[in-house]
Amino acid sequence: MAVLRLAGRRGTSLPGLIASRVSPELLFRLLDQLEQCVVVTGTNGKTTTSALLYSMLEDDRRPWLTNRGGANLLQGLLAALLPHVDRYGRLRVRRAVLEVDEATLPLMTAHYHPTLIVVTNVVRDQLDRYGEVDGALEMLRSGLLYPGTTLLANADDPLAASLGRERELTYYYGMEECPMDEEPRNEVRDGAFCLLCGQELRYERYIYGQLGYYSCDRGHFDRPEPHFGGRTDGVSAVTVRERGANERGEEFPVQAGVLGLYNDYNVLAAAAAARLLGRSPRQIQEGAKHYEAPLGRMQMFPGSPERILALIKNPTGANSVLRALEADERDKAVCFAINDADADGRDVSWLWDIDLEWFVSAALCQHYICAGTRALDMAVRLAYAGVDRGRIRIAAELSDLVSMTAELDVPVYVLSTYTALHPLGEHLRSDGPGLGRRIRT
Ligand SMILES: [Zn+2]
């Protein structure tokens, strides 16, 4: 165990990999020692939601641990636990917030049942990994096939909400007031069919992607009433309304310094989970203030020009980022760093499902720069979306992209797939005047 502990101090996935080869049961032996364990899963928003929740839960008297590096497979979970193991093989920290990959959830829950599982949403993600969205939903469903664990699911996503059907101990969160569309945009809608009869769901309002107020005409299924309702204008703090506390429900604002409606969902999910774990509104508000955005989650690099780095990995996530950019009414530049390594997804056809046409017609953007191994695919995609070819530039290297942005006099948004994120973060940090910091709006 001493050897494993030493290995664990170095941090992310490698020590976990070594340890799981030594003892595949080790992870579950350690998990069994936890007094409280919250799992955050779903397609988009896992990393931000677990980081927010961690900052709301952590305090000096009752420490929590987390897999902040985003290593969310079994080895990564083990790597997060190992640094907290003492010489007798006991965990010194007995509470954990763990981001868990959808495919890993059933592997975990076959041996260990967490206290609370949060499901953010279920949307189309890297197709070569899991096949269609039904595959991801099935994995989550099979990971929840046992009683006793509390489930917290997104009411506005019909797929995530369907996981709570006929299940005890389910709570929902959802937006009660936020910027919504009357008419659907041309976005991907994976959940737009009733899972029981296959008929298209009727939407009263659309929020983004497949999220909205929906119901099946035949009465099989509709949006559950959220226990935790959110109010936001998409710019300032999220107000959380909790049902059941009294007639009106208790209300409290949470200001976490994040940008974009999809991040407001993450704030709402984290606040709801923290309430279910007994944190007070004041503790949640204090924790949210100390939240630091993880790498590439709308992370701002101050300077001139100001540069903001955002991870994109699937059409729904990319559309949410673009909508946050539309809300920024300044003239701006948008860069895309698109790689196709295994961790990004080898198949880049998802670029064609991003609603770029809308963005190009609606947003003020004069400069587009493409980089990464699939820079040319992205440039073609932009041209098809209506961007004048003269406005699209190609950067040979990620470092070139960063130096090209330095010459611009407008804010720059850099949208990046997973494997380009770390090198871009490094380049942006060394190019700018200070360290990357979270965005404040
Ligand atoms: Zn139906």
Residues whose N, C-alpha, C, O or C-beta is under 5 A from the ligand:
A	BS01	ZN	C194 L196 C197 C216 R218 H220
